[in-house]
């Protein structure tokens, strides 16, 4: 997982509440277990129904921060939804609230969910709609979001913040102890099963 500290990028506005994981990544694309290759299926139905959908508009093509409505990522717990968002190029999502499982799935892959107030999200959506080139800076260390004329704070628990700052997913956490694991395995009696 790539460490996160400062994210600087433009915004893609999606002013909708209760966007669930089936809308983010429809069920027909859940047949693989790889984490990559899902970006092309992101918001599949909405992009087909609306040629002017935000991810289809050229002015938002390079946006790395999705700004959206409350309860983002509700519904089923599919990991494919954050995989698709990350594969599309989003590095962070700003919303007034997130579904718990979705938020945790984002943390596990280094996609930063940033919870701000309704008023702050409305300001960012208006900024994105009026100026698609406006840059926003998310500082994980300082727990701030800044743009010209705007600054907001967000909260994240200390352990999750530490993992994201160091780029440690579950496998990375385990690999920090690889020497101790190797020592333990080397000292095990030969008649016991090996983990090799």
Secondary structure, DSSP 4 states (H G I P E B T S, - for coil): ----SEEEEEEEEE--S--BHHHHS-GGG-S---SSS-GGGTTHHHHHH-TT-GGGSGGGTT--EEEE-SSBTBSS--THHHHHHHHHT--EEEES-B-HHHHHHHHHHT-EEEE--HHHHHHHHHHHHH-TT-EEEEETTTTEEEETTEEEE----HHHHHHHHHT--HHHHHHTTHHHHHHHHHHS-TTSPP--
